[in-house]
């Protein structure tokens, strides 16, 4: 599994263009896929917070916040949970 495959799977699952994934907009439509992208990098590629921050040109504290939000959303937002599972399925993660 590669970074590019994760990016493609997340964008398809959340219904956004790959170019939108790293826009500066903070709407949920774009922030939620970013949270999922960061979580998949950390969980399945074993990339640390500092490395993720470097890859996406953000501060490490932004990535930590995104991972915290991901964990919250997985438990309380059904739409997010469904889309995240779609991304995992596209990557064939069980």
N, C-alpha and C positions, 0 to 999 in steps of 0.2 A: 504494500500500500504506500502511495506517495502523497506528498503535499498537494499535488495537482489533482489527484483522484479525489482527495477529501474535499477540495475546493469545488470541484464539479458536482460531487454528490450533494453537498450542502446547498449549493445554488439551485440545483434541480428540485430538491426536496422542499425548499422554502419558496420556490418560484421567483427567483431573482436572477439577474444577469451576473456573470462573473465580474464584470467591471464595476458593479454596484457594491460588491462585498466590502471593499475598502474605502468607499466614499466617506466623507466626514459627517454625513447626515446621521442624526441620532434617532430617527424614527424607529419604532419597533419592527417595521417591515425590514429594515436593514440591520438593526442592532441584534435581533434574535439570531439571524444566521451567523453573525460574527461570534456570538456566544457559543453556538454549536461548533463552529469551525475551530475555535480555540480549545474547546473541550475535547474534540476528536483528536486534535494534534497531541494534546497532553496525554490523553488516555490510551491512544492506540499507536502512536509513534514514539511515545515516551520522550517527548521533547519538553524540556524544562521551561519554566515561566520566562526566564531571561532570554532564552533562545526564541520562544514564540514572539516575545516583544520585539526582538531584533528583526524577525521575519516579516512582521506586519507593521513595522515602524511606529511602535507605541511604547509607552513606558511600562515597566513591569507591574506597577500598581494598577494600571488599566487592565492588564491581563488577569491579575488576581481578582479584580472586581468582576470581570466578565465570567470567570469561572465560578465565582460565588453566585452570580445572577443565573447562570446555567443550572446550578444545583437547585436553586429556588424554583425556577420555571419548570424544571422536570417534575416537581412535586405538585405544583399548584396551577399550571397552565396546560390544559389538555391539548390545545392546538400546537403549542410548542413541543410537547412530548410526542405527539403524532409525527410532526415534521422531523424531529430529531431521529425517531425510529426509522423513518423513511430514508434518511441519510445513511444511517447505519446499515440498513438493508441493502441499499445501493452499493455499499462497500462490502457486503456479505459478512457483516459482523453480527454474530448471534449473541 
